Amino acid sequence: MDETDGTIKANVRVGLLVEVVQKQHQGSGELTMGLVKRLLTKSSSHPHGIKVLLDTGEVGRVKRVILEEE
């Protein structure tokens, strides 16, 4: 499994599998996996990760984009 930088908007697209950290889990660093439904960050990059809405309705900043190439 390859991974891509989640701080650059060009790497994050709707439908991709990602791991995000939700605001309430920033302290613990707990990651949530899900599919990107919508990108919420307007700028081309963000140092803490691109903010996305997952298909589950959860919002978080992308820590890893998971590319399925096994």
VMD Tcl script that builds the backbone (N, CA, C; Angstrom):
set m [mol new atoms 210]
animate dup $m
set s [atomselect $m all]
$s set {name element resname resid chain x y z} {
  {N N MET 1 A 0.845 -1.176 0.000}
  {CA C MET 1 A 0.000 0.000 0.000}
  {C C MET 1 A 0.894 1.244 0.000}
  {N N ASP 2 A 0.685 2.119 -0.962}
  {CA C ASP 2 A 1.449 3.353 -1.056}
  {C C ASP 2 A 0.646 4.459 -0.376}
  {N N GLU 3 A 1.329 5.513 0.044}
  {CA C GLU 3 A 0.610 6.630 0.657}
  {C C GLU 3 A 1.105 7.950 0.087}
  {N N THR 4 A 0.239 8.948 0.104}
  {CA C THR 4 A 0.532 10.251 -0.474}
  {C C THR 4 A 0.291 11.334 0.567}
  {N N ASP 5 A 1.016 12.438 0.419}
  {CA C ASP 5 A 0.937 13.570 1.337}
  {C C ASP 5 A -0.470 14.181 1.340}
  {N N GLY 6 A -1.081 14.271 2.506}
  {CA C GLY 6 A -2.431 14.813 2.630}
  {C C GLY 6 A -2.483 16.314 2.859}
  {N N THR 7 A -1.306 16.988 2.821}
  {CA C THR 7 A -1.293 18.434 3.038}
  {C C THR 7 A -1.417 19.209 1.729}
  {N N ILE 8 A -1.373 18.494 0.594}
  {CA C ILE 8 A -1.455 19.137 -0.717}
  {C C ILE 8 A -2.792 18.783 -1.364}
  {N N LYS 9 A -3.573 19.813 -1.702}
  {CA C LYS 9 A -4.931 19.607 -2.205}
  {C C LYS 9 A -4.968 18.766 -3.481}
  {N N ALA 10 A -3.965 18.918 -4.344}
  {CA C ALA 10 A -3.931 18.170 -5.611}
  {C C ALA 10 A -3.880 16.657 -5.386}
  {N N ASN 11 A -3.407 16.219 -4.214}
  {CA C ASN 11 A -3.319 14.789 -3.909}
  {C C ASN 11 A -4.625 14.215 -3.378}
  {N N VAL 12 A -5.557 15.077 -2.984}
  {CA C VAL 12 A -6.798 14.637 -2.333}
  {C C VAL 12 A -7.964 14.872 -3.291}
  {N N ARG 13 A -8.679 13.794 -3.615}
  {CA C ARG 13 A -9.811 13.904 -4.536}
  {C C ARG 13 A -11.015 13.159 -3.969}
  {N N VAL 14 A -12.195 13.559 -4.417}
  {CA C VAL 14 A -13.431 12.895 -4.012}
  {C C VAL 14 A -13.347 11.424 -4.415}
  {N N GLY 15 A -13.738 10.546 -3.487}
  {CA C GLY 15 A -13.754 9.113 -3.755}
  {C C GLY 15 A -12.511 8.381 -3.294}
  {N N LEU 16 A -11.468 9.104 -2.905}
  {CA C LEU 16 A -10.242 8.448 -2.440}
  {C C LEU 16 A -10.393 7.966 -1.000}
  {N N LEU 17 A -9.674 6.893 -0.682}
  {CA C LEU 17 A -9.625 6.379 0.684}
  {C C LEU 17 A -8.530 7.137 1.427}
  {N N VAL 18 A -8.883 7.723 2.573}
  {CA C VAL 18 A -7.931 8.533 3.335}
  {C C VAL 18 A -8.021 8.214 4.820}
  {N N GLU 19 A -6.995 8.622 5.562}
  {CA C GLU 19 A -7.037 8.610 7.018}
  {C C GLU 19 A -6.999 10.057 7.463}
  {N N VAL 20 A -7.961 10.447 8.306}
  {CA C VAL 20 A -8.050 11.818 8.794}
  {C C VAL 20 A -7.974 11.829 10.318}
  {N N VAL 21 A -7.561 12.978 10.848}
  {CA C VAL 21 A -7.654 13.190 12.290}
  {C C VAL 21 A -8.774 14.206 12.506}
  {N N GLN 22 A -9.752 13.814 13.328}
  {CA C GLN 22 A -10.858 14.705 13.639}
  {C C GLN 22 A -10.422 15.675 14.735}
  {N N LYS 23 A -11.088 16.817 14.813}
  {CA C LYS 23 A -10.701 17.865 15.765}
  {C C LYS 23 A -10.624 17.331 17.197}
  {N N GLN 24 A -11.591 16.518 17.594}
  {CA C GLN 24 A -11.606 16.017 18.973}
  {C C GLN 24 A -10.503 14.992 19.237}
  {N N HIS 25 A -9.849 14.490 18.165}
  {CA C HIS 25 A -8.782 13.494 18.320}
  {C C HIS 25 A -7.395 14.060 18.034}
  {N N GLN 26 A -7.293 15.395 17.883}
  {CA C GLN 26 A -5.993 15.984 17.569}
  {C C GLN 26 A -4.960 15.708 18.656}
  {N N GLY 27 A -5.397 15.712 19.891}
  {CA C GLY 27 A -4.475 15.452 21.000}
  {C C GLY 27 A -3.932 14.043 20.993}
  {N N SER 28 A -4.802 13.074 20.740}
  {CA C SER 28 A -4.386 11.667 20.760}
  {C C SER 28 A -3.814 11.226 19.422}
  {N N GLY 29 A -4.162 11.936 18.351}
  {CA C GLY 29 A -3.681 11.545 17.022}
  {C C GLY 29 A -4.441 10.369 16.437}
  {N N GLU 30 A -5.581 10.020 17.037}
  {CA C GLU 30 A -6.385 8.892 16.541}
  {C C GLU 30 A -6.875 9.182 15.124}
  {N N LEU 31 A -6.669 8.216 14.231}
  {CA C LEU 31 A -7.036 8.394 12.828}
  {C C LEU 31 A -8.344 7.685 12.502}
  {N N THR 32 A -9.107 8.275 11.599}
  {CA C THR 32 A -10.365 7.709 11.108}
  {C C THR 32 A -10.216 7.499 9.620}
  {N N MET 33 A -10.558 6.295 9.151}
  {CA C MET 33 A -10.453 5.989 7.728}
  {C C MET 33 A -11.804 6.170 7.059}
  {N N GLY 34 A -11.792 6.687 5.842}
  {CA C GLY 34 A -13.036 6.846 5.114}
  {C C GLY 34 A -12.814 7.339 3.703}
  {N N LEU 35 A -13.909 7.435 2.967}
  {CA C LEU 35 A -13.860 7.920 1.588}
  {C C LEU 35 A -14.210 9.407 1.556}
  {N N VAL 36 A -13.455 10.161 0.773}
  {CA C VAL 36 A -13.680 11.604 0.663}
  {C C VAL 36 A -14.977 11.866 -0.093}
  {N N LYS 37 A -15.871 12.625 0.538}
  {CA C LYS 37 A -17.125 13.024 -0.111}
  {C C LYS 37 A -17.000 14.442 -0.670}
  {N N ARG 38 A -16.278 15.307 0.078}
  {CA C ARG 38 A -16.141 16.707 -0.321}
  {C C ARG 38 A -14.873 17.306 0.277}
  {N N LEU 39 A -14.196 18.175 -0.461}
  {CA C LEU 39 A -13.040 18.904 0.060}
  {C C LEU 39 A -13.531 20.211 0.659}
  {N N LEU 40 A -13.072 20.530 1.864}
  {CA C LEU 40 A -13.525 21.725 2.566}
  {C C LEU 40 A -12.471 22.831 2.607}
  {N N THR 41 A -11.202 22.486 2.413}
  {CA C THR 41 A -10.133 23.487 2.410}
  {C C THR 41 A -10.115 24.193 1.067}
  {N N LYS 42 A -10.068 25.525 1.089}
  {CA C LYS 42 A -10.073 26.298 -0.154}
  {C C LYS 42 A -8.669 26.481 -0.739}
  {N N SER 43 A -7.647 26.574 0.120}
  {CA C SER 43 A -6.287 26.820 -0.366}
  {C C SER 43 A -5.677 25.552 -0.974}
  {N N SER 44 A -4.570 25.715 -1.714}
  {CA C SER 44 A -3.950 24.595 -2.425}
  {C C SER 44 A -3.182 23.664 -1.490}
  {N N SER 45 A -2.865 24.149 -0.284}
  {CA C SER 45 A -2.206 23.286 0.701}
  {C C SER 45 A -2.502 23.794 2.107}
  {N N HIS 46 A -2.295 22.920 3.098}
  {CA C HIS 46 A -2.485 23.294 4.498}
  {C C HIS 46 A -1.504 22.471 5.326}
  {N N PRO 47 A -0.737 23.108 6.223}
  {CA C PRO 47 A 0.301 22.373 6.967}
  {C C PRO 47 A -0.213 21.228 7.837}
  {N N HIS 48 A -1.484 21.288 8.267}
  {CA C HIS 48 A -2.040 20.230 9.117}
  {C C HIS 48 A -2.887 19.231 8.339}
  {N N GLY 49 A -2.982 19.406 7.030}
  {CA C GLY 49 A -3.761 18.502 6.195}
  {C C GLY 49 A -4.986 19.188 5.614}
  {N N ILE 50 A -5.397 18.720 4.451}
  {CA C ILE 50 A -6.574 19.251 3.774}
  {C C ILE 50 A -7.818 18.795 4.542}
  {N N LYS 51 A -8.711 19.716 4.841}
  {CA C LYS 51 A -9.936 19.369 5.578}
  {C C LYS 51 A -10.954 18.800 4.598}
  {N N VAL 52 A -11.519 17.638 4.957}
  {CA C VAL 52 A -12.475 16.966 4.083}
  {C C VAL 52 A -13.692 16.500 4.866}
  {N N LEU 53 A -14.767 16.287 4.122}
  {CA C LEU 53 A -15.972 15.644 4.643}
  {C C LEU 53 A -15.939 14.216 4.126}
  {N N LEU 54 A -16.031 13.249 5.041}
  {CA C LEU 54 A -16.042 11.839 4.636}
  {C C LEU 54 A -17.469 11.406 4.293}
  {N N ASP 55 A -17.588 10.275 3.616}
  {CA C ASP 55 A -18.911 9.761 3.244}
  {C C ASP 55 A -19.761 9.412 4.458}
  {N N THR 56 A -19.131 9.289 5.632}
  {CA C THR 56 A -19.844 8.979 6.871}
  {C C THR 56 A -20.391 10.240 7.538}
  {N N GLY 57 A -20.013 11.428 7.001}
  {CA C GLY 57 A -20.437 12.689 7.588}
  {C C GLY 57 A -19.419 13.265 8.554}
  {N N GLU 58 A -18.332 12.525 8.815}
  {CA C GLU 58 A -17.290 13.007 9.712}
  {C C GLU 58 A -16.381 13.988 8.966}
  {N N VAL 59 A -15.843 14.955 9.702}
  {CA C VAL 59 A -14.952 15.965 9.132}
  {C C VAL 59 A -13.590 15.835 9.800}
  {N N GLY 60 A -12.537 15.925 9.005}
  {CA C GLY 60 A -11.197 15.865 9.577}
  {C C GLY 60 A -10.162 16.327 8.579}
  {N N ARG 61 A -8.916 16.402 9.049}
  {CA C ARG 61 A -7.797 16.796 8.193}
  {C C ARG 61 A -7.047 15.556 7.742}
  {N N VAL 62 A -6.771 15.488 6.448}
  {CA C VAL 62 A -6.137 14.303 5.852}
  {C C VAL 62 A -4.699 14.166 6.339}
  {N N LYS 63 A -4.394 13.017 6.914}
  {CA C LYS 63 A -3.026 12.693 7.315}
  {C C LYS 63 A -2.380 11.785 6.273}
  {N N ARG 64 A -3.175 10.893 5.686}
  {CA C ARG 64 A -2.641 9.992 4.658}
  {C C ARG 64 A -3.696 9.736 3.600}
  {N N VAL 65 A -3.234 9.723 2.348}
  {CA C VAL 65 A -4.079 9.277 1.242}
  {C C VAL 65 A -3.613 7.866 0.927}
  {N N ILE 66 A -4.511 6.915 0.934}
  {CA C ILE 66 A -4.154 5.526 0.737}
  {C C ILE 66 A -4.420 5.129 -0.710}
  {N N LEU 67 A -3.350 4.766 -1.401}
  {CA C LEU 67 A -3.445 4.331 -2.782}
  {C C LEU 67 A -3.408 2.810 -2.805}
  {N N GLU 68 A -4.423 2.207 -3.387}
  {CA C GLU 68 A -4.519 0.750 -3.393}
  {C C GLU 68 A -3.770 0.188 -4.582}
  {N N GLU 69 A -2.487 -0.144 -4.357}
  {CA C GLU 69 A -1.653 -0.713 -5.417}
  {C C GLU 69 A -0.913 -1.901 -4.848}
  {N N GLU 70 A -1.639 -2.968 -4.578}
  {CA C GLU 70 A -1.000 -4.162 -3.980}
  {C C GLU 70 A -0.924 -5.270 -4.984}
}
mol reanalyze $m
mol bondsrecalc $m
mol representation Tube
mol addrep $m
